[in-house]
Amino acid sequence: MFILHSSNKTENLVEHLVAVIANAPLNAPFAKEVFLIQSQGMERWLSQQLASRLHVWANYQFLFPGKFFSFIAQQIDSKVNDAAFDRSLILWRLEALLRNLENTDCLPLKQYLSGTNQALKRYQLAQQLAQIFDQYQIMRPDLLEAWQNGRLLYNTDVERWQKALWQQLSAQVGNKHRGALWLDVIAKLNNASAGALSPQLPERISIFGVNTIPPLFLSYLQSLSKHCDVHLYLFNPAQTFWADLASKRQLTYDDESTGHPLLASLGQQGREFQEMLLELTQLDFEPESFATIAKPNNLQQVQNDILNNAVSDRTLAQDASISFHACHSRKREVEVLRNQLLQALENDPTLELRDIAVMAPDIQLYEPFISAVFSDIQHAIADRSLRLDNQALDTFIRFLELSQSRLGWQSVLDLLERAYVFATFDLSETDLELIKHWVQDTNVRWGQSGQHKRDLDLPELNEHTWQAALDRMLMGYAVSLEDEFIDDILPYTHIEGSSADALGGLNDFLQLLFSAKTELKHALSLKSWGNRLYYFADQLLGKSDLIERQQLNELLLELSGNLAEVHKDPVELQVIISWLEGMVEERKSSNGFLRGKLTFCSMLPMRSIPFKIIALLGINEGEFPKVDRKPTFDLISQHFRKGDRSRRTDDRYQFLEILLSARQQLIITYIGQSQANNDTIAPSVVITELLDVLRDCYHLPELITRHPLQPFSKRYFDSTGNLSSFSEADCDIAKALLAAKPEPALWWQGTTTVKPEENTENIIELTDLIRFFQHPQRYFMRQHLHLRYTGLDAEIQEREPFTINELSLYDINQEWLQQLLTGSDMSLKKLQAQGKWLSGSAGKVEFEQHQLEMQAFVDRIKAINIGTPLDDIAIDIQVNGFRLLGKLGNRYQNGNLIYRYADLKGKDFIAAWLHHLIINQVEPHNTHLLSADEQLLFKTNMCDPEFLHQFIEIYQKGQRQPDAFFVEAALEYAKQASKPKAQKAPIDAASDYLSKAIKYANEHELRQLYGNVADMRLILTDHFEHTCQTLVLPAWEAAHDN
């Protein structure tokens, strides 16, 4: 018997199913209840419902259509085997056939497969063709039969080359394809007398959650109904026959058409299925249980009207049962949804999280926002791709891609920092930080070695490569010498003791990566690929989760198993990676679906599961309904027949099912406003159609709620509109934004108290004194407030440097000067080995130019005739009641010399001036200050004790407040004051400099202290100007006069 159960509520269909199972138990106690379903979600929900109603639910079998009809065929004839035409096998058979296209009909394919990337293009074409041929077996068996007999149905060039490929494929396989085998089974079922094959078949077959079936499947089910009971539980939006309802296109030409407009616009798939049921089946019994809602809200009224296939003459008052929310971004959609759900839970104490489902066309796009926004609400996310759900799989695919890449330093470390990877090589998170420091310190950029670069048709330069850095690290650990090359390797000596364990782990990881780079660049057979990839997975993922590793092993086993039997030709790695990516993308994880929590899932066809509240995210134009993008050579799409599937039609009917499956409330969000300029963005066409119906038929205009860009907008909390929020943090921010703005004030005001240490005199260490006058504000923040601003370093790029970093160049210059002053030469080879200098010929030219500049500066130093260096001198003097202790260097036979190959800074000038004052308290000497742009001389007659007293007073003041002195601004003051015809006042020059300095990237302290000050004259007070006039300016003018 073929029994059709119809209802507009899935719950009622479950009651039908329960009644059938309870009242007509199977004859054999160990016989299984067999179900034909279309989604894992429906399997889980149906199992839960049956267990809840029957109390005990076991011994059942859920099958998807392909496996179901193959299972039935084998019950009829055990020799029937359609596995040879499985899509995964067809794919590789076609890939092999596309390598040898001698048939003249295949000339278009031969032309397409020429040029670059032939291997990947060939695989991708085979993938498309395998998908199409798989569809032909079910949807166009007559077309394949015509090809087998040498005939054409459409007589086109496209059909000719497909016919040629199919004939080669059929000859190679030697069996009938799946559609032909099932047609034979259908014929056998039809030709046998009623009930003759019952012993070989399940006693009862239940089809649930399926809203459309290809004609071949319907014929199959009809023939089965002669020998067993077939129950089709059909979700039907309307209780009357509506297959003849005018389509949306017909409605535009026929204003007198009757029926509900949503059925007309969204129900094409359902109409076609009703027609096929009438044409291809003979129903023996048609129980139905359609139900209306007595006191409906707006959503339920629309559902009632769809059930009756008519629009009621009622004007509805606006309520919350259907709501539309236009947002600026996906994150805002999720934030808005959270507030809507919390409001629903607040209004209905009986509502539970399990009663709510949130769907999106692709839930993976929303996953990071869901995890953040719903972190304090129990939820589960289903329908994630296997690659997102299985970290071991994702890590291994990234490893394969990386092995044939440029091996950029960040990409390599990103892989190593994955939990499964660094644990495999016995590394800890602390080790990873150390390794990152080594990599940056040795200036690794990209490439395995110079040979790797040569393979890419680039100069064979070993600098900045992984092998060069690894050689330096290993040599440095072995010999601990850093100034000499050993076996043409410059040791890197910063690795010692237990840190060698981290070096060992890094070496093992890199050697595995290098081995993969070498071995996997050659084409191999599928069997060889399976074996080699299993080896590398074992070496890379030794500490991975066992379940995740098992899923990866099963994929690799397919390569060396059935697939290897049908494909013997060598295949490139890029094809294997594409195959792996395709496999993991197809396999969705249903974990998290209906787990008793708030469920987030993708909008998948044939999942008409009822929930009290259904929320839809991302119903944007272009994303839903999805656009049909079938290959131009797909003959099904070119020659449409009733029963053919369309993604866009599937989505439209699914939207109708969701509209009917929400029991209390339907919430729809979409990106309806531009983040850039707040312009309105149109929603999906299905939203527009629904809004039109609600406006024209139910008199419900203006249903869209347009949300602000930010969740802390005052509109959520001022009770003037229909917006609300449950976020206390956002409310606090909104209050703060609305509060009266305080007058701009300095970040630091007043003074701090310096507590003297017990049993100490008034001692000032010279190192502290000099460090203070390098940058008084930085000194104050670090020493007294214990604040240290490190800033964010720009990420080093994955390429060789083409300019020398300024900070590195400063250190190089100082070392260079020392080498030249002692009669030694700077080594270009050493600089390049350290990665501090440009590589190749460009580096050599730059080095020679810089050598001339350094030598010119050294000549200036030698021209002073300062003599040979002297040892540092101990200082222990009393100044203004304070004892200065420490040592001073920069002493030579003929005076003191302080030099720096850079433009003169205020800190250089003050340090030299202070050095001169202190050392002349012990021994009289002139002090020379030499910079790239200045040469100054402090003579012994410039040593008035009052100057040193002023420095000590400033130092003491700077222990209590940050504005005691501004070193660089003071130098600008002195420079401007010494100009004979200066038009700008010195204090203005100092103020302008301080305004600019606050914006410098490294001036974090100035920015924190004075970033909100518009006029720097408020900071540079009369006291500052007096200090400049009495302390800095006299020294500046005297040093220049000398």
N, C-alpha and C positions, 0 to 999 in steps of 0.2 A: 504494500500500500504506500501511496505517496500522500502524506498529510501535510497541509500547509497551515501553520499556526500564525495568526497575524495579530498585532497589537501596536498601539502607538506608545506603549511603555515597556521597556525591557524587563521591568520587574514582573509584569504580567506574563511575559513569555517564560520567565523562570518558573512561575507558578504552574504554567502548562507543563513544563518539563518535569517538575516535581510530581505533578499528578500522574503523568505517564509512567515515570519510574516507580512511583509508590503503588499504583494500581495495576500495573502490568509488569511485574518483575520478569527478568529473563528466565527462560526455562532451565538453563544450566547454571548451577550455583557458582561456578568459576568462570562463567562467560563475562567478557568485559563490555562495559558500555563504551561505544565508539562515538567520538565526536569529530566533526569537521568544523574547524575554526579558521580564522584568518590572522589572529594576532595573539601574542603571548599575554598581553594585558587582559584580553577576554578570557583566556584560559584561567588566569589567576582569579579574576572576579567571579567567574562561573563556579569554580571549585569552592570558593569561599561561600557563595550563596547556597550551593547544594549541601555543603557541610553544615551550614547554619540551619537549614530547613529539615534535612534528613537525619541530623545528629551524627550519623556515621556515613562517610563517603570514601569509598576505596574501589580498587579494581576497575579503573577507567583508562581510556586511551584518547588523548587529544592529538589530532593530526592536522597538519597544514594541507592544502589541496594537493600539491604535487605528491607528497608522501602518501596521502590518503588514497588517491586513485591508483598509484603504483601498488600499494598494499592490497587493494581489492583485486587488481589484475592478477597478482601472484596467488591470491586465494582461488581464483578461477582456474588459472593455469600456472603451475609452479615453474614452468620453463620460461615464462614471460620475464624479461629483464630489460628495462629501459635505461639502465645506468650508463650504457655506452654513449648515449646522447645527452648526458648531463652537461650543463653549461660549462662547468669548470674544465671538463675534458674537451668539449668542442673548442673552447678558447685556444688551447695549446695545439690541437690538431689544425685549426685554421692558421695559427701562427707559423706552423711548419709548411702548410700549403702555400702561404703567401710568399715564401722564399723562392718558389719556383713557379712563376706565372707564364707558362708557355702558350696557353690558350689565347687566341687572338681576341676573344670576347673580354679578356681580363686586361686589355691594354690600358684602360683608364686607371686601374689599380697600379699597374707597373709604373706609370708616370707619376702617380701620387707618392709612391714609395721610393722614388729616387731622391737624390740630394742628401742633405745632412740629417743626422739623427734617424737614420733608417730603422735601426733596431727598435727604438721607442715608438716611432710612427707605426711600424708593422704590428707591434704588440697592441697598441691602442686601437688600431683598425680591427684586429682580430677580436679584441674585447667587445667592440661595438657590434661586430657581426655575430659573435656568439650570443649576445643578448637578443639580437633580432631573430636569429635562427631558432633560438629557444622559444620565442613568442610565436613564430610561424608554426611550430609543432602543435601548439594548442589552438591558436586563432586562425591559422590558414593551412590545415592539413591538405585541403584540396589543391592549394598552390604547390606544395611539395610533391604531391602525387603527380601533378602535371609535369613538373620538372623531371621527376623520375622517368616519365614516359616520353621525355624529349619535347614537351609542348610548353608554350608560353601563354600566360593569361593576359598580360598587359602589353607585351611586345615592345618593351623599351630597352635601351642600352643597359640601364641599371639592372633590370630583371635578367638580362642575358649573362652578365658576369656573376650575378648571384646564383643563377642556375648552374653555371659551370663550376663554381666553388662547391655548391651543394652536391652535385653529382660526384665530384672527387671525394668529398667528405663521406658520402654514403657508400661509395665503393671501398673506401678505406675501412669504415666501420663494419660493413657487411650485414648489419642488422636493420630491422625496421626502426624508424624513429618513434618517439614516445606517442605522438598523436596517432600514428598508424596502428601501433600496438593497442592503444585504448579503443580505437574504432573497431578492431577485431574483437576485443572483449565485449564491447557494446553489442556487436552483431551476435556473438555467442549468447549473451544474456537475452537478447530479443528472440532468438531462434529457439531457445529452450522453452519448454512448457513452464507455466507459472509454478514457482516453488521447486523446480527441479534442482536448482543450484543452491537452495537454502542451506543445506548442511555445510557448504564450503564458505558461507558468508556470515558476517555478524548478524545476530538476530535483529538488532535495531541499530539504525544510524541516525544520529541527531546532528543537524546542521544549525549552528548558532553563531550570531554575530556576523553573518555574511549578508551583505546587501546587494551584491551583484556577482554573477557567475558567468563565465564564458559559455557560449552555446554548446560546445563539446561537453563541458562538465554537466550541464543540465540534461543533455541526452544520456549521459552516463548514469546520472541519478535516476532518471526516468526508467532506464532499463533495469537498474538495481531494484526498483520498487516492485518488480514482478516476483522477486525472490526474497525480499526482506522488507521490513518496515522502514520507510524513510520519512523522518520528521524534519521539516524545514521551519525553523522559528524565525519569522521575518518581521523585522522592525518596519512598520508601515506608517508613514506620517498621517495618512488620511484613511478614513474608514470606508469611503466610497471609491469606486473605480475612478482613477484620475490619470490613467496612461494616455488618455486622449486630450489632456489639458494642453492648451496652447502654450508654446514656449515663449520665452521673453521676447525673442525676435518677432514672433507672430503677433504678440500683444501690441507691438508698436504699430502694426497695420490694421488691427482689429480692435477697436475700442469697446466692442460689445462682448468680448470674451468674458466668460464667467470663471469662477474659481479664485482661489487665494493667490495673490501675486507672488508670494514667496515660494509657493510650490512651483509656480511657473518658471521663476527665475533660477531657483536653486535645485530643482528636483529632476533634472534631465536624466541622471543616472537611474533614479528610482522608476521613472516612467518607462525607460527602455527595458528595465528588468521585468516590470509587470507585463509588458508586451511579450517578452521572451517566455515568461511562464505560461502565458496563454497559448503561444504557438508551439512550444516544445514539450510541454508536460500535460499529463492527464491526472488531475488531482482527485483523489478518492474522498477526501474529507477536508473541510476548511473551517476549523474552529477559530473563533476570534474573540478578543476581549478588549475592545476599545473603551476608553474611559475619559470622561470630561471632568473638570474641576468645578465644584459648585460655586464657591466664592473666590473667583480668581483675582490675582493681582494682574498687572499689565502683561507680564511675561506669560502667565498662565492663560490669559485671555487670547493672546496671539496663538498659543498652543492649541487651545480649544477651537479657534477659527480654522487653523490649518487642518485639524482633525476633521472638521466639517467641510473643508474645502470651500469656505465662504468667509466673507468679511462681515462681522456683525455691525449693525448700525448703532454703535455706542461711541460716545466721546469719553475717552479715558482721562482720568486725572493723573498727573505725573507722580510716580513713586520710584523706589530704589530698585525695583526688580530687574530693570534693564538700564544699565548705565554705560556711558561711553566717556573715555578719558583721554584727552589729547595731551601728550607729554613732549618734552624736548629731547629725551634720550632713553636708551634702554634702562639705564640705572634709575632714572626718574619714574619709568613705568613700574619698576619693582617697588620703589618707595611708595608710590601712590597705591599700588595693590596692597601693600602691607597695611596701610591705614584703612582701606576699604574692608579688608578681612577682619581687622581688629574691631571695626565698627559693627560688622555683622555678628561677630562673636559676642560683643557687648549687648547687642539688641536681642539675641536669641540664646538664652542660657542652655537650651538643649542641643545647640549646634556643637559638633565636635570636629576636630581637625580632619578626621577620616571622612567627613561628609563634604570636603572641599577638594576640588581638583583644579590645578592651574596648568594650562596648556599653552604651547607656543608652536609656531611652524617648525622651529628648530630650537629646542630648549637649551642646547649647548651654548648658544649665543648669550644666554642669560645666566648661565651657571655661576660665573664669578660674582655677579651682582646678587643673586639669590643667596649664595653662601654668606655674603657680607650683611645684607639687609635682614635676612631671616635667621641670623646666628642664634638668637635667643628663643626661637620657635622651632619645635620639633618638625622636621621636614625631610623628605627624601626626593632625590632627583633620578628619574628613570630615563631610559632611551638615550643614554650616552653611548658614543661610539666605543668600540672595544679599545681603541688606541687611547682614549681619554681615561677609560676605566682600568686599563692594564698598563702600569708604569713600566713594567719590564719590556713589553712589546714596543712601547713608544721609545724607550731608551735604546733598544736594539736597532730600530729603524734609523734613529738619529746617528747611531754609531756607524752604520753602513753608509749613510749619506756623508758623514764627516770623513770617513776613510778615503774617499776619492775627491775631497775638497782641497782648498788651499791650506787647511789646518791652521786657521786663524787662532791666535792665542786665546781669545775670549770664548770662541766656539769649543775649543778643546777643554778649557777649564769648566765651561758650563756642563759638559758631559761628565767630566770627572766629579763634579760637585753633586751629581745625582746620588741619592742615598744608596741605591743598590750597587753603584759602581765603586765609590770610594771605600765602602765596606768590604767589597770583594778583594781590594788591594791592601787591606789592613790599615786603612787610613782613618783618622778622626777628623772632626770639624776643625780642631785646632791645627792639625796638619795641613788642611786645605788653605787656611789663612797663611801659613808659613810658605806653602808652595806658591801661592799667588804672589807673595812678596818676592820670592826668588825669581819668578818669571818676569815680574816687572823690573827687578833690579838688574837682571841680565839682558833686559831689553828684547825679549822675544816678541816677534810680530806675527810671522806666518811662515809656513813652509817646513817640510821635514829637514831639508838640507839644501846645499847649493845644487846638488844633482836634481832635486825635485824642481827647483826653479828652472834649470836648464831644460828639463822635460817639458816645461811650459813655454819654451822658446824665449826665456829671459836670461840675463847674464847669470853665470854660475857664481853667485856670491853667497858665502856661508853665513855672513853676519845676519843677526836677527832671526835665525832659524832654531827649531827645537833641538836639532842635533848639536849645534854649536853650543847652546846653553847647557845641554845635558853633559857634553864633554867637559865644559868648564866646571860644572858642579862636581862631577865625579873626580876630576883631577884635583880640584881644590880640597876635597875631603881626603884625598890620598896623600897629598904632599904639603899642604898648608903654606904654600908660597904663592904670592900674588903679583910679584913684580917681574917675574921672568917667565918666558914661554918654555913649556916643557913638551917636547914632541909636537911642537907647533900649536900648543893649546895654552891659553892664558888661564891659570887656575882661578876659580871663584872660591874664596876661602871662608865664606860666612856660614859654612855648614860643619858642625862638629857634634860630637856626643850622640845623644839619642835622636837628634834631628836626622841622623842618617837613615833611620827607619822610614821617615817620610820621603826621603830621596829615593830609597829603594822602591817604595810604592809607586812614586811618580815614574821611575824608570820602567817598572814592569808594565804600567799602563801605556806609556808611550811606545814601548816595544811591541805591545799587542796591536796598537793603532798602526804602527809602521808595517807590521806583518800583514795586517788586513789591507793596507794600502797597496802592498806589493802583490799579494795573492789574489785579491778580488778584482783587480783591474782587468784580468783576462776573462774572456768568455768561457763558460763551463756548461756542461750538460746539467739538466735539472737534478739528476741523481747526485752529481758532484756538488752542486750548490747546496742541496739538502745536508750533505755530510759536512761540508766546510762551514756552513752557517751554524750548524749545531755545535761545532767545535768552538767557534768564536763566541756564541751565546753562552756556552759553558764557562769559558774563560772570563767573560765580561760580567756575567750575572750570577756568579757563584753564591751570592748572599741574597738573592731575590726571593720573593714570596713563592711558595711551592705551587700554588694554584695558578698564579700569573705565569710562572715558568712553564707549567703544563700546557697552558693555552698556546704559548709560543712554540713549544715542542710539537704540538699537534699540527700547527701550520707548516713547520719545517718538514714534518713527516709526510705531508701531502706532496711536497716537492719530490722527495726521494721515493715515494710510493706510486700511486696510480698515475700521477701526472708524468712521472719519468718513463712510464711504460708506453705512453702515446707520443712522447716528444724526445728525440735523441740528439737534436742539433744543439750546438753551443749557444748560450744566451748571455747577454751582457748584464752587469750588475744593475744598471739603471732600470732594466726591465724587471728584474727580481724585486727591486724596491717598489716599483709601480704595482706589481702583483701583490706584494705584502700590504701596501697601503690600501689597495682596493678591497682586499679580504677583510682587513680590520674595520674599514669604513662600512662595509655591508652588515657586519655583525653588531647589532645593537644589544646593549645590556638592559634587561628588564628589571635588574635589581633596583629596589626602591619603589616599585609600583604597587600600590595598595598594601602598604606595610603598617597601616594603622596610624600613620602620620599625615601631615599635609603633603599631598602628592603633587610634584611638578613633573610634567611629561611633555613629549612632543605630540603634535596633532597628527595621528596616524589614521589612515582609512579603516573603517569597520571596527571602530572602538566606541560604539554608542552606549557607553556605560553611564547610568544615571548617578548624579550627585546633587545634593541640596544646592550647592553653589558651584558654578563653573566660571573660572576666570580665564580670559584669553589675552595673552601678551603678544605684542608685535604683529598685529593684524594690519600690516603696512602694504601699500600698493607695491607690486613687484615681488613681494615675499609670500603673499597669500591672496588669492589662490596662486599656486606656482605656475610659472609659464611652461608650456610644453616645448621642450627643446630636443626634439627627436632628430636623428640624423636624416639628411635629405634623401638617403637611399633606403629609408624605412618604408617598405611597400604597404605596411598596415596603415601608417598615417597618411599615405598618399591615396589610398583606396579604402575609405572608411566603410565599415559594416556595423550593423547593430550588435552591441555587446562588446565592441572594442573599448579598451580602457583609455582614459585621458587623465593626466594628473590634475589638470585644471577642473575637469568635471568631477573627479573624485573629491577634490578640496571643497568645491561648492556644495556638493551633497553632504560632505562631512560637517560643514558649517550648519546646514539645516538640521542634521542629527544632533549637533551640540545644542542648538537653539531649543530642541525638543527634549533634550536629556537633562537640562537644568531644572530642578524641581522648584526652587524658590527664587534664585537670583542668578543673573548673568552679568558679569563684569567684563568689559572689553576695553583694552588700552592699546594705544598705537602712538607712533611718533608723529605728532600732528603739528609741531611747531619747530621752527629752525632755531638751533642754538646760536647761530651767527647773528641773525637779525629779527628773530621772532616772527618771521613770515609764516602764514598758515600752510601746512602741508596736507594734501588730500589723503584720506585713509584708503584702505582697500576697497575695491569695488563692491564687495559683499556688505561692508559696513554702510556704504553709500546707499545700496539698494534697501537694506533694512531700515535705515533712517528715513528714506523716501516713503516706505510703506507705513511706518509709524506716524509720519507727518500727514500723509494724504488720506490714509484709511482710519487712523485712530486719533487724529488731531493732537499729536504730541510733538510740537516743534521744540527746537533748542535743547536737545537732549545731551549735547556734547559739553562736558566740563573741561575747560582749558586750564591746565595747571601752570603755576609759575615755574620759572627756570630752576629756582632753588627751593629745597624743602623747608627752609627757615623763613620763607616769605611771610610778612605780617598778615597776608590774606588768609592764612590757615588759622590764625589765632584772634582775629578781631571781631568774629561773629557777625560780620556784615554780609557774607556770601554763603555759598553752600559748601565751602571748603573747610576741612577739619584735619587735625593731625593728633596722633597719640605720642609723638616724640617729645619728651621733656627737654632733651638737649636742644632740639630745634626751637622750642619755645623760648628757652633761655637766650639763644642767639638772637631771636627776633626781638626780644625785650631789650637786649643790649644794643641792637641796631637802632631801636626807637628811642632809647634813652638820650638825654641831652649830652651832646659831645663835650667832653672836658677840654679846657683850654690846653693847648700844646705845652707840655712841661718836659724838662730835661729828665732823661732816664735816671740819672744820679744827681741828687742834690745834697748839700751839706757835707759833712765830713764823717769819717769812720774813726773809731778809737783804736789806737795801736797799743796793745798791752805789752809792757816791757817784760822780757824774760827775767826770771829770778837769777841772782848772783852773776849778772853780766854788767859790764861797763857800757858806756855809750860808744859802742864799736860799730864802725861802718866798714864792711868788706869792700875792697876796691872793685871786685867783680860785680857786686850788687850795684855799686854806684855807677859804673860804666854801663851796665845792663839797663839801669833805669833811664839813663839819658839816650839810649838807643830808641826808646819809644815809651815815654812816661805812662801813656794811657794803657798800653798793653801790659806793662809791668804792674800797674795798679790792679787791673782786672785779674791777672794771673796770681799775683802774690797775696792779695788781700781779699778778693772775692772768689778766688779759686775757679775762675771761668776761663776756659781755653777754647777758642774758636779755631776749629781745624778747616772748616769749609768743605766744599765738595770738589774733588779733583775731576777734571774732564777725563772721560774714559779714553784710554789710549787706543788709537785706531789699529785695525788689523792690516797694516801695511808699513813698509819701511818709512822712516822719517825722511822728509825732504828738506827740513830745516832743523836747526839745532835748538833744543829747548833752552830758554833764557836762563833758568835756574841752573841747569846742568852746565851751560856755557860759563856761568860765573865761577863755578867750582873748577872747571877745566882751566879757565884763565889764570886763576890763582896758582894752581899747580904748575901751569906752563911757565909763569913768571919765576917760580922757585927753581924750576929746572934750568931756565936760561941764566939766572943769577948765579947758580952754582956751576955753570959751565957745561951742563948736560943738555941733551936734545929731547924734545918731546917726541914720543913714539906714535906715529900715525897708526901703525899696526895694532898697538895696544888699545888706542881709543876705539878703533873699529871693532876689535875683538870684544870690547866691553859694550859695544852697541851705542856708544856715546857720540859717535861721529858719522857723517854720511858715508855710505858705502861706495865702492867703485871709483871710477875716474872723477866723478863729481866731488867725492870726498877728498881726493888728492888735490884737486885744484883749490878747493876751499881751505884745505890745510895750509897749502903754500901761501895763500893770500893772508891767512890769519897769522902765520909765522912772521910775516913782514910787520904786521901791526904789533905783535907781541915784542918783536925785537926793537921796534922804534920806541916802545914804552920802556923797555929795559935800558935802552941808550939814554933815555931821559933820567932814569934812576942813577945810572952810572955817572952821568954828567954832574950830579950833585957832589960826587966824591965823598961819600959818607963814611967810607972805610969798611973794615971788617966787622961782623956782628959781635956783640958782647952778650954775656949772660944776663938773664933777668935780674933786676935789682929788688931787694926786699924793701918794703915801705912800712914804716911804723911812725906816724906823725900825729900831732895834735892840731886840730883845726876847729876853732870856734867851740871848744868844749867837747869835741868828738875825736875819737881815736880812729885813724884810717890805717887799716891793715891790709897787706896783700903784696903782690909782686907786679912790676911793670916790665914789659919787654920792649921790643922795637928799638933797642939801644945799639948804637954803632960807635966806632972810634971817634968820629967827628960830629956826633950829635944823635938825635932821634929821627927815625924815618917811619912814617906811616903811609902806605900806598894801597891803592885799590884800582884795578883796571875797570872803571865804570865812571859815569858822571858823578860829580860830587853831590853827596846827600847831606842833609842837615846832621844826621847822626854821625857821619864821618868828620865833619867840621867840629862838632861839639866834643866828640871823643878825642880828637887830636888836641884841641884847646885844653880840655880837662887833663889829658896826659901830660901836656907841657907844664901846666900849673903845678901838678903834684910832683913830677920828677925834679922840677927845679927847686922844690923844697929840700931836696937831698943833695943834688949836684946840678950845677948850672950847665945847661946845654940848650942849643937851638933845636927846634923841632920842625922837620919838613913834612908837609902833607902833599901827597901827589895823587892826582886822579886823572882820568882820561881827558878832562876838560879844564882842570885847574892845577896850579902849582903854588902852594902857599908856604910861608916861612914864619914861624913863631920864634922871636928872639928872646934872649934871656932877660931883656929889659921889660918884657911884657908879663911880669910875674907879680903884680900887686896882690898881696894876700887877700884883699877885699874881694877879688874875683872868685877865689876859692871859697870864701865865706858865703858868697851868693849862691854858688853851686850847692853847698851843703844845705843852705836854707831851702832852696827849691826841692832838694831831695827829701828833706824832712816834711815839707808841705805835701809832696807827692805820695807820702805814706798814708795820708789821711783823705786826699781828694784827687780826682783824676785830672783836674784842669790846672795843675801847678805850672805846667810849661808845655809848649807845643814846639818840638824841636824843628821839624821841617818848615813850619810856618815862620819860625824865628829866622831861619836862613833866608827865606824869601823876603822878609822884612829888611834884613841887612843888605841884601843885594839891591833892592829897590832904593833904599836910603842912600846907598853909596853912588847911585847914578847922578851925575851932575845936572842933567836936564830932564829928570823924570817928571812926567805929567801926572802919574798916579801916585797917590799917597802910599807910603810904605805899609801902613796898617791895612789899606784896601788890597794891596798885593798879597799880604799875608792871609786876609779873609778869603780872597778868590782862590788861593791855593788850597786852603782848608776845605772850601766847598767842593772843589774837584776831588781832593784826596778821599773824602767820605765815600765817593762812588767807586773807588778802586776796589777790585775784587779781594785784595788781601787786607783791606783796612776794616776788619770786622768790628774791632773795638771802637774806632771812631764812629762807625755807622750806628752801633748800638747806643753810644753815649749821646751823639749829637745829630743823628739822622733826621730828626724832626725839627731842627732849627733852621729857619729860613735865612736869618741874618747872622753870619758868623761874627759880626762885631759884638754881638751879645756874649760871645764866648771869649774872644780876644779882647780882654778888658784893658783898662788903663794900666793895670799892674803888669800885664804881659808886655805892653808897649814900653813901659819903663824898664823892664828887664832887658828887652831887646836893645834899648838905647844905652844902657849902662854896662851890659855884660857882653852881648853878642856883637853889636856894631863896632865897638872899639877894637875888638879882636880881629874882625873881618877887615877893617880898614888898615890896621897895623900889619896884618899878615900880607896884604896886597902891596902896601908901601914897601915892604922888605923885598 
